[in-house]
Each structure stands twice: as C-alpha cells, then as structure tokens.
C-alpha cells in the first residue's frame, strides 16, 4: 500500500507544517485484534521532539491522512511511535503497513498534558480503551521524573482482557512500588481474567490520592470521560484539576480549515488536551 | 462498642449512621471468610443474606450455556454485595464466587427486615443507602450497554 520514495527526495528537510515528512516503518507490534503499535524512523535521521498528548497527521500516500496521537516516550525523540486502531478508510490500510513501508508525517501538533505544571501534585490517570495510547507519553514522562510527583495512579478500562493495550508494560507498571495501577474490563470469562470487572469509573472511589493536590489526566471515548469527570468531582476535584483529550475531525491540523471546530476552539490547535473548566460549558452538548 | 459494631461503623456503607442503629444492625451480623474459588451463593438461591466486603474480591457471574461462566462485575473492599433480599421474589440473580480470600460482614436479611419494621427510620436510612448502590450499579450497566469501547468509539 505504501509507496517507496526516491532517495533524493527523502534527504530534504521540510519545515512547512503542511508538507509531510517521509518516515519508514521500523517495527510493528499487534496490540489487539484491530490495534497495532508502529515504530517509525525518519528517512533523513531527524529526531522528533514532542510533548506528551500531542498528535501527528499520518499520511498514507494515495489513500489519505489521519490524526493520530503520539504514544512513544518523549525522552526518546529518535523514535516515533503511534498506536493505531484499524477502524476507518485510512487507518485500516495504515495498519497493514509492514517494516520498510513509507508514510508521510506532519507534526507534532496541538496542546499537551500538563506534566510539568503538575509537578508537586498527585497524579491520577484515567484511560479507556485506546485512550491509553495518548496518555502513554505522559506516563513515561512522569515515571522518568517520578521524584517530582506525589502518588501516581493509573486506572485503565477496556472492553475485554483481549482488548487491553500494552499488556507487558501494564504488568511492569503494576510491579512498581511507586505506582498504583488498576485495570478493569467490561466483561470476562473467569478462566481468562482474575482482575476487576466493571466500568473504569468504579475504580475511582478506591484510588489513593489527595483530591486537593491532584491533577487528573483523562482520555477515552467521550461518554467514558463524562462519567469519569462526575466521579472525580465526587472525590472533590475542581474542574481546573481535570484535563481531557478531545477528538474531532481534524484535517489541516493548524487551525485553518475549521473542520475540528469545537465551540470557540479548534481542537487541532487549542486541543486536543483541554483543561476541563475551559470546555465544560460545551462538553457533552450534542449540538456542538 | 463491640468489635462487630466497630467494624460496621468503619465500613463506608454505614458511614455516619447513628450509633444506635449500628448497635441494632450488629445483632443481625457476623464476620465471615470465603476461600478463593468458593461460591457464596448461586443463581436462584433464596436471597436471605447480604454482605459488606472488608477485603478481598468477589466476582458476580452468569452462566451462559455454550459460553460458560461470564464475569459481569467484581466487588471488593468497601462494596456491598446483594440487594435482592430487599425486593420480591427474594432470589439471587447471579452466582457469586470469591476470587481471592475475602473477609466480609454477613447479614441475616430476615433479621434486618424485622429491625426495619420495628424502627422505620432505620429502614428508611438503610433503603436510601441501598437505593444509591442500586442506582450506581444501574448506571454502570447502562454505560456498558453503550459498548463505549466498540469500533464505533
């Protein structure tokens, strides 16, 4: 599906945010039946610095372009990592890419999780489904700077045990003494799963954090985020302590085309990460 | 205050409940332990008990022919298990099995209903708390019905 570019083209350094830079697929890992994690490297060897929570536009030549959150470690800018779910016209063929295939990358774009500003606080991370992917860079950052934070809690909900992302890393994180990791699934068979069963919001009342000094990072389907926010509010969090990552139909990624307009915001530029108090009046409104 | 009364008053379900009522309820309660794998009740059993979980984990399961047992919910520390004792036909709707060693406070539902008849204010207070639990479980079920993590998400 991907097109191999000529060597003379690939050595050029593009700076125009509308021009994709060619990247080669280095490694592919299947996460679930329809979700894959790709490692890409720039053909010209450039590094890819980004902030946790930002996204790229991935271009499959001849097919189209999609916004995908970066899911790698910001401490390793030499490697670009994306976790992609094969659900649409572009993502389905994008997920069929093999090592050596070339795609176009524009980015990084958008706002980021407030990992630096949250230093000194407890952190509660609530992820649902593939929503763990945009949060993974924040988790890496926080663990790389673990001493700067108080209690750190990761709450993750998936549909079934087979739909969980990053199982190996989740197991490693669960083994740490400085991180509380709780995972739940919507349904399971007892012979395949001995963990929690129920919606991710049921984990919040049992999580250990100080509601007055905590920053919450939430990512998942919008309905899941709505109920998560309600539970966090019940625990005493203010709206300005909660950050969410929004998803809309992004096209240009630089706030020109207006496809991702969300009330007075452009999700591609003002988001995808929003402090909840800044969007709470429009969040969940079906007309917007 | 007896040990049982102290355990009751420490459990989140009875938070801020009048100590007078704690004393009354304690007369219907006892401490129990379930081993990992042990069934606590089975679907269709008479519902004459409920439990406050102090530690451990319990799975509520439905058996589907051809698919085997399916875990629909797990309950842990601080949770309440069982509300079918409060409404007809007073039958358990699921299987409940301890996933790990679980400690709980077990209540004789007939005894509790008797106390509620004697002390309607206690009954009102207790049913308000159970209504909250039932509401939370209903909401959680509705969220799962939407299948929020499905391919349309």
HADDOCK unambig.tbl for C-alpha pairs under 7 A between the chains (distance, minus, plus):
assign (segid A and resid 87 and name CA) (segid B and resid 151 and name CA) 6.39 0.50 0.50
assign (segid A and resid 129 and name CA) (segid B and resid 149 and name CA) 5.61 0.50 0.50
assign (segid A and resid 158 and name CA) (segid B and resid 149 and name CA) 6.92 0.50 0.50
assign (segid A and resid 159 and name CA) (segid B and resid 149 and name CA) 5.93 0.50 0.50
assign (segid A and resid 186 and name CA) (segid B and resid 144 and name CA) 6.53 0.50 0.50
assign (segid A and resid 187 and name CA) (segid B and resid 70 and name CA) 6.94 0.50 0.50
assign (segid A and resid 187 and name CA) (segid B and resid 71 and name CA) 5.75 0.50 0.50
assign (segid A and resid 187 and name CA) (segid B and resid 72 and name CA) 5.31 0.50 0.50
assign (segid A and resid 188 and name CA) (segid B and resid 70 and name CA) 5.76 0.50 0.50
assign (segid A and resid 188 and name CA) (segid B and resid 71 and name CA) 5.19 0.50 0.50
assign (segid A and resid 189 and name CA) (segid B and resid 69 and name CA) 6.13 0.50 0.50
assign (segid A and resid 189 and name CA) (segid B and resid 70 and name CA) 4.71 0.50 0.50
assign (segid A and resid 189 and name CA) (segid B and resid 71 and name CA) 5.64 0.50 0.50
assign (segid A and resid 190 and name CA) (segid B and resid 69 and name CA) 6.85 0.50 0.50
assign (segid A and resid 190 and name CA) (segid B and resid 70 and name CA) 6.70 0.50 0.50
assign (segid A and resid 190 and name CA) (segid B and resid 71 and name CA) 6.29 0.50 0.50
assign (segid A and resid 194 and name CA) (segid B and resid 99 and name CA) 6.90 0.50 0.50
assign (segid A and resid 196 and name CA) (segid B and resid 74 and name CA) 5.49 0.50 0.50
assign (segid A and resid 197 and name CA) (segid B and resid 71 and name CA) 6.83 0.50 0.50
assign (segid A and resid 197 and name CA) (segid B and resid 72 and name CA) 6.28 0.50 0.50
assign (segid A and resid 197 and name CA) (segid B and resid 73 and name CA) 4.57 0.50 0.50
assign (segid A and resid 197 and name CA) (segid B and resid 74 and name CA) 4.96 0.50 0.50
assign (segid A and resid 198 and name CA) (segid B and resid 73 and name CA) 5.13 0.50 0.50
assign (segid A and resid 198 and name CA) (segid B and resid 74 and name CA) 6.63 0.50 0.50
assign (segid A and resid 199 and name CA) (segid B and resid 140 and name CA) 6.13 0.50 0.50
assign (segid A and resid 199 and name CA) (segid B and resid 144 and name CA) 6.86 0.50 0.50
assign (segid A and resid 221 and name CA) (segid B and resid 148 and name CA) 6.37 0.50 0.50
assign (segid A and resid 221 and name CA) (segid B and resid 149 and name CA) 6.99 0.50 0.50
assign (segid A and resid 221 and name CA) (segid B and resid 153 and name CA) 6.03 0.50 0.50
